Amino acid sequence: MASLRKFGKVWYYRYTDADGIRREVRGCPDKRATEDMARHAESQAAKVRAGMVDPRELAMREAGKRPVDEHVKAWGDSLEAKGTTPKHVALSVARVRRLIAVVKGAAFGEVNPPKATKRAALEGYEAAIVDRLASARLADLTADRVQSALRSLVGEGLSLASVNHYAVAVKGFASWCFKSGRLASNPLAGVAGYNAREDRRHDRRTLGADELRRLIQTAHEGPTWRTMSGPARSLLYRLAVATGLRYSELRSIRPESFDWTAEPATVAVEAAYAKNGRAAVLTLPGDLADDLRPFAEAVAAGTPVFPLSDDRGATMLRADLEAAGIPYRDASGLVFDFHALRCQTATLLDAAGVSPRVAQRIMRHSTPGLTDRYTRPRVADVEAAALSMPSLRPEPDRPHASTMRATGTGGIAGIKSILRRSQENEPEPREVPSGEAAPSLPGRSREGERGTAVQPINGHPPPLFPRAGLVSTRDDSHADVIASSDAETTMDRKSVVDSGFTASTRSDSQGNGSGQRRNRTADTRIFNPLLYQLSYLPARGGEKNRIGFRWRGCQHRTPS
C-alpha cells in the first residue's frame, strides 16, 4: 500500500517497486493526483512481478519522461568511464546540448558563444541552453528534426566539416540511448552528413626546408611568448616535426618521459594523452636529442617540459611566422597552423622515401590512407617531380611517321610495298636443262628438283607445321625482311599441280569475303594444323594415284 507525505507544498508518495524495493517519488501539489500516481506505480510494479509487462518497456517509459539533459550528462559520464579524454567529453556534450537546443527552436547564435567571448558572458549562453533543454525529451530526437537542425547550422555560416562533427556527436548519443535501454531503436540512424570537401575553409599546407629552418631560427632568437622562451619554442617545433606529436601530447611530456640511456634516445607518450588511447615510444634524431637533453634536465621532475597554455599553439606559432616573414595563409588559401607541423612530418617522411607502412607507424595512424591525407607536397615539389620525367621527344634526323606512311615505307603497308616491288622486278622462273646450274638471284641460293629454281630451306620448320614435303617461306638470309602474312610470296617453287595436289591458286593470306581475316602463311603448301586441320585421306575405289585432303571441312580430290 502506497503512503503519502507532504513536504512544503508538494506531496510525495512511497511504494514498493517490482524488485521489492521501497521508493519515494515526488508527486504534485494536488493530493488526489498524487494518490492516482501512487496507485498507477503500484499497479505497474504488480504487472511486472506477474510477468504481464516487460520491465524494459517500463524503463523506456520512465526514460522518456525525464528531461533529455539528464541523459546527455549520463552519456558524458559513460564516455569518461571508458577512458575518453575530458576535453573530448566536454566538447561532445556541448555539441549535443547546443544541437538539441536548436531542435527546440533556438537560434544557433543564441547558444554558441564566439571564441573571443569572455567568461562572464558565457553564463548567458548557458542559461539559454538550459531553458531550451528543460522541456526537451528523447521523443524530440527524430531524424527529420535533427536533419533540419543540422541544415540550419549550415545556414548560420558553420562549415560543413563542423556540421559533420555535430552530426557525429548527436548520433553517438542516440546510439548510446538505444544500447542502454532508454530507446527502443536508434531514431537517428538515417541522419546523413555533408561532403566537407565542398566547403574547405581550413586546409593546411607545408613549408619548404628553407622556410622551416627560418621559422625555427626566428623562434630561437625571438622574445618570450607568455611562458615560452625563444629556445623553448624552437625545441618545441623541432620535436613536433621530428615525432609528429600533437599539441596536447607535447603538453603532457615530463622530464621522465625521455629515455636518454637508449640508443637512440626516445620520448614516451602516455595512453591517457594519446588520441588513439595507446602509449607510444618515439625515436629522437641525434642532433635534437643533444639539444633537448640539457633543456629537459633543467626542468623539475613531474612538471611539463614545455609550459604550454590551452589551445594557444596556433596563436604562438602565428607570431613566429609573422616574425619570420612567412604568411599564415598563402595566396591559395592554405594555412600553416600548429597541427600543420604534423603534416610536415608525414611530408618529410614521404620525401625521404620512407615506405607508407613505416610512415603510418611513426604517425600512429590506423590506416595508410589517413597518413596519405597528412602528406601535403608543395606545388613546387610537384612541379619539380613532373619536370624530372625523361624526355620522349623523337630524334630530329629520323623521318616522321606520316612521311613514312605517305611514301609506303612505314609499318605493314611499307613491308607490303617492298615485297610488291621486289616481286615485280623478279624474273619469271624457267626450266633449267638437266645438269645445268640454276641461276641465282642476288642474295639467294637456288637449287631444286627437275631443274626448277627454288629457295632452299634454312633450318627446320617450326614444330607446329607438318614436316613432310613442306618448306618455309621466310628468307633467313635477309635479316631485315619480315615475313608478312598479307604479302604475296616471291619464292620460286614447283607448282601445286606438279606436286600432285589440286587447290585454289589464290593467296590464302587474303582470306575470303565471308570469313574473318587471320594471320596465315603465304605459301599454299604450308598449312598450320591449328588453323586448317589438314589431314590425308586414303584413296577411294582402290585408285593408287589419287590423294585426298580435307580443308575447312570440305573434301578435295586431285585427278590421277
DAKA-V999142 format. One record per run of one state. SS is the DSSP state (alpha for helix, beta for strand, coil for the rest). FROM is the first residue (numbers start at 1). LEN is the number of residues. If there is no record, write none. Layout:
BEGIN
ss->SS from->FROM len->LEN
ss->SS from->FROM len->LEN
END
This chain:
BEGIN
ss->coil from->1 len->2
ss->beta from->3 len->5
ss->coil from->8 len->2
ss->beta from->10 len->7
ss->coil from->17 len->5
ss->beta from->22 len->5
ss->coil from->27 len->4
ss->alpha from->31 len->20
ss->coil from->51 len->4
ss->alpha from->55 len->11
ss->coil from->66 len->2
ss->alpha from->68 len->14
ss->coil from->82 len->4
ss->alpha from->86 len->18
ss->coil from->104 len->4
ss->alpha from->108 len->4
ss->coil from->112 len->7
ss->alpha from->119 len->15
ss->coil from->134 len->4
ss->alpha from->138 len->3
ss->coil from->141 len->2
ss->alpha from->143 len->13
ss->coil from->156 len->4
ss->alpha from->160 len->20
ss->coil from->180 len->16
ss->alpha from->196 len->4
ss->coil from->200 len->4
ss->beta from->204 len->1
ss->coil from->205 len->4
ss->alpha from->209 len->13
ss->coil from->222 len->3
ss->beta from->225 len->1
ss->coil from->226 len->2
ss->beta from->228 len->1
ss->coil from->229 len->1
ss->alpha from->230 len->14
ss->coil from->244 len->3
ss->alpha from->247 len->5
ss->coil from->252 len->2
ss->beta from->254 len->1
ss->alpha from->255 len->3
ss->beta from->258 len->2
ss->coil from->260 len->6
ss->beta from->266 len->4
ss->coil from->270 len->10
ss->beta from->280 len->4
ss->coil from->284 len->2
ss->alpha from->286 len->12
ss->coil from->298 len->6
ss->beta from->304 len->1
ss->coil from->305 len->8
ss->alpha from->313 len->12
ss->coil from->325 len->4
ss->beta from->329 len->1
ss->coil from->330 len->5
ss->beta from->335 len->1
ss->coil from->336 len->4
ss->alpha from->340 len->12
ss->coil from->352 len->4
ss->alpha from->356 len->8
ss->coil from->364 len->4
ss->alpha from->368 len->7
ss->coil from->375 len->4
ss->alpha from->379 len->9
ss->coil from->388 len->13
ss->alpha from->401 len->7
ss->coil from->408 len->3
ss->alpha from->411 len->15
ss->coil from->426 len->5
ss->beta from->431 len->1
ss->coil from->432 len->14
ss->beta from->446 len->1
ss->coil from->447 len->2
ss->alpha from->449 len->3
ss->beta from->452 len->1
ss->coil from->453 len->2
ss->beta from->455 len->1
ss->coil from->456 len->9
ss->beta from->465 len->1
ss->coil from->466 len->42
ss->alpha from->508 len->3
ss->coil from->511 len->17
ss->beta from->528 len->1
ss->alpha from->529 len->4
ss->coil from->533 len->2
ss->beta from->535 len->3
ss->coil from->538 len->10
ss->beta from->548 len->4
ss->coil from->552 len->2
ss->beta from->554 len->4
ss->coil from->558 len->3
END
